[in-house]
Amino acid sequence: MELAAIAAGQHGAFTTADALACGWTRHGVSRAHATKVWKQLTKGAYVEQALWDAMDERARHLCLVQASLLTRGPGWHAARRSAAIAHDLPLLGKIPVV
């Protein structure tokens, strides 16, 4: 599977492990981050910079939450305002910055 397809199913976020499984090398991952082709969301999780730049607040929030969940492992879930955003429920106030 291509990295873009994996990321598409994860709100744009992907992990270093995802990239390595798709044939990227550790050097390639480091270079993509260093040259700002990829934006690091959290340690071990990225999004393509061009995709991030095109996202609205909601999409960015979901991407950041997904990155956090991907790097924490099984058993973690979005809660409270992030869960409401994921389910398109109305919010009072602005979308929180993760």
N, C-alpha and C positions, 0 to 999 in steps of 0.2 A: 504494500500500500504506500502511496506517496504521502509525504509529510503534509502537504497542503490539504489532502483529504482528511487526515487525522485531525489537523487543526480545525478544519471546518466543522467537525463534529464535537469540538470542544470550545466553542465560542471564540475561535482564533488562537487559543493558547496551545502550546505543546511543550513537552519536556525534553531535556537532553537525551533521556532514554528513548523517547519517540524518534528523535533525529537520528540517533545511533542505529536504531532498528530499521530505519529507512535508508541506511547506507552512508550517512554522514560520518565523518571522523571527528574526534575530539578537537583536532586542529581546525577543521572546517567550522565547527560550532563556535569556537573561540574567535575565529576570523569574522564570521557573520555578526557576532556581537560587537567586536572591536570596530568594524567598519560601519556599524549602525544599520545594517540590513535587517537585523533582528533587534527588538527592544526587549531587555530583560525585565520581566514582571516581578519575579522573586527568584531566589537562588534555585537554579535548575529549571526555570520555566521562562518561555519566550513567546513573542508574537512577532510577525513580520511588521516592520516599522511602517511600511506603506499601508497595511491593513489598519494598524492602530491609528494612523493619521486620518483615515477615512471613517472611523467609528464615531458615533454620537456618544453622549454621556452614559446612556443605558448599556450600550454594547461594550463600552470600555469597562464599566462596572462588572458586567457579567464575565468578561474576559479575565479581569483581575481575580474575581472570586474563583473562577475555574482554575486558574493557575495555582492559586493557594490550595485548592482541594487536590489538584493533581500531585502536588509535592508533599502533601500530608499523608497520603495513602488512604486505604479503605476505612470506612466507618465515619468519616467526616462529611458534613452536609452544610449547605447554605442555610442560614436561619434569619429570622426576623426580617429586617428591611431587604436584605439581599434575596431572601426567598420570595418576598412579595414582588420584587423587581423581576425575578426569574419567571414568575407566574402572571406577569402583567397586571398585578393588582394595584389599585390606586394608592398613592403615597401622600402624606402630608409633608410638605417641604421638598427639599431638593434630594436628588439621588446622592447617597453618601459616597465619599471618596474612600476607597479601601486602602 
